[in-house]
């Protein structure tokens, strides 16, 4: 968990010159309670995948659970890297994709 004094990794308009990565939130993962959606965000780096999920969840009141979210870093599934400890660097692209589990058809 981050300390209260740790800066928010989501970029504000004043922070555009800081190193960043792009996060794309696909499908129903980005649906907010007010009916709006979060699609693409820029985040300050370096940041670990686990910290990113926590921060996005907290900032937007999203439910980004690792067991139901496919996390791709530059097109590679985070499990093939270091999963929640994967460090996202400047210029990286992160995709968060919902995983649907089917039942009976």
N, C-alpha and C positions, 0 to 999 in steps of 0.2 A: 504494500500500500504506500502511496506517496505521502510525504509530509505536507502539511498545510502550506508551508513556505515554498514548495516546489512549483515553478511556473506551469501553467496550463499548456500542454503541447499543441492544442488547437490554435492555429495562427489567427491573430487579429489583424486588422488592416495595417497597423503600425509595424507589424513583424514580418512583412513580406520579404525583407532582405535577408532573413535568417534561413539557414539550410532547412529544406523541407522534403517530405515525401508526400505522395498523393494516395489517398484512400478512397476507394469506390465501394459504396455500400449498395448491394444489389437486392432487388426484390422486396419482400415484406420486412426484411431486417431493418430497413431505414424508415419504416412508417412510424410517425410520432403520434402521441395521444391526441393532438389537436387536429389530426387529419393531414398534416403536411408530411413531407418526406425529406430525408437526408440522402443525398446522392453522392456527391464528391466533396471531400474535405482535404485540406492541406494541414499537415502536422509537422511540428518541429522535430528534428532528429538530432542525435540518435535516440531511439526509444525501442523498448522490447515489445514484441507482439502482445504479451500478457498485459503490459502497462497500457498499450494502445487500446485494447478491448475494454479494460477497466475505465479508462478516461472517456472513451466514446459512450460507454454505457452510462456513466455518471453525468456527462455533459448534456446528453440528449434524452436521458431516461429510456434508453434502448435496452433490450434484453439480448446481449451478444454472448451467449453461452458457447464455450469451445466445443461442447459435445454436439451442438447443432449448427455450427457455423464453419464452413470451409474457408480457411484463410490461405490465400495465395500471395506470396511475396515474389514479385517479378515473374509470375506465372508458375512458381514452384510451390506445392503445398507445404505449409509450415511444418507438418510432421516429418517431411523428408529433410528438413533443415534442423533447427533446434527447437521446434514447436514454440511454446510460450516464451522461451529465452532467445529466440531469433531476434537479432538486432536489426532494426530498420534504419537504413542509411540515406543520406541525401540522394535525391533523384529516384529512389525506389518507388515502385507502384505496388500497392496492397489492394487486393480485392477481397471483400467479405461477401460470401455467397451462402444463402440459406440451404441447408440440407433437409430435404423432405424424406420422410420415411413413410412408405405406403402401408396400407392395410389391405383389406379385401377389396377387390375391384367390383 
